[in-house]
Structures are given as structure tokens and as C-alpha cells.
Amino acid sequence: MQLGGALDAVHAELLPQDKAKIIEDYQKLAYTAMIGDGINDAPALATADIGISMGISGSALATETGHVILMTNDIRRIPKVARLAKRVRRKILENMILSVVTKGSIVALAIAGHPLVWAAVLADVGTCMLVILNSMLLLREKPKHQRKGCKSSAASSLANKQ
């Protein structure tokens, strides 16, 4: 009863094709994610919109068919992966805009009658460096709940108990 009624349905002791069929049924309602670690999960992982393969001990087939591979069996890492995916998507968008604007300005200069080869090379190398440095910010950024001044949920629950 630790889940507090968070589950609507439970499916147990299913064959691989049964798991895939359940995923297909859920896909008619919304996007689906499947979390698995064994060879019996591979068809459902491949069928799901997002297949999450878990654990170092997971089968090779499960890791090949999963879209996301977690190197741990800790299911509590799923929200962290989702937050990281959102940040990565934002960085990709930032990098694409930066690249297109820079390259577009060089093309506009060339069309305007100022074909500067050195500017094109500088823009190309400079854009590459900026994209790399901008992407490296993902390595140092902390999620909002871990930034200075924000209490983590564990710290706030510990403070509430005292």
C-alpha cells in the first residue's frame, strides 16, 4: 500500500507477445513508455514509443531494442533521465538556431556582394566552438531542485520530521 492507489492496473506473468499487445493497446490512448531488463521485454521495448532498458545485467537484446539504456536497476532514476532529456533537447534547439543564424548571415553577406572567405571560415570554426561549449554546459548545470537556495525533497521531508 506504499503506492497510495497510484496504479490502475497490474499485469503479471506475461509472455513477450502479451506485453507487446498491452503496449499497443495503451498506444491507442496516449504515448507509452516501457521499462524492462530482460529478453522477454525486448518486443514490448521495441513497440513502445519510449523503450527504457534497465540494468547492466539486462540482456543484449533488451539493450539493443531500448531507446534509453540505464546502467542501473534503480527505477528512481527515470525522472532524472526525463529532466536531462528536456535539457538536451533545449540545447540542441539553441545550437541549431546559433548555427543557422551565423551561417545565414555569412550567406547574406556573400549575396550582398561581400564574399569574405576568411569570415566564412571564422564563422564556421567559431560556430563549431560555440556549439561545443554550449553543449558542455549540460555537464555543469544542476537541475532546478538542486540549485542553491532550493531544498531537495529529501532535505525538506527530513526537516519536516524534526
QUIKA-V619173 format. One line per field, one symbol per residue. ss: DSSP state (H for helix, E for strand, C for the rest). phi: phi as a letter, one per 30 degrees, with the letter a starting at -180 (. if undefined). burial: + if it has 9 or more other ideal C-beta (glycine too) atoms within 8 Angstrom, else -. Layout:
ss: ???
phi: ???
burial: ???
This chain:
ss: CCCCCCCCCCCCCCCHHHHHHHHHHHHCCCCCEEEECCHHHHHHHHHCCEEEEECCCCCHHHHHHCCEEECCCCHHHHHHHHHHHHHHHHHHHHHHHHHHHHHHHHHHHHHCCCCCHHHHHHHHHHHHHHHHHHHHHHHHCCCHHHCCCCCCHHHHHHHHHC
phi: .ddiidccbbcbhcdeddddddddddddcadbbbcabcddcedddddddbccccjdddddddddcddbbccacddddedddddddddddddddedddeddddddddddddddjbdcdddddddddddedddddddddddcdceedcdejcdddddddddddd
burial: ---------------+-+++-+++-++----+++-+++--++++++++-++++++--++--++-++-+++------++-++-++--++--+--++--++--++-++--++-----+--++--++-++--++--++-++-----------------+------
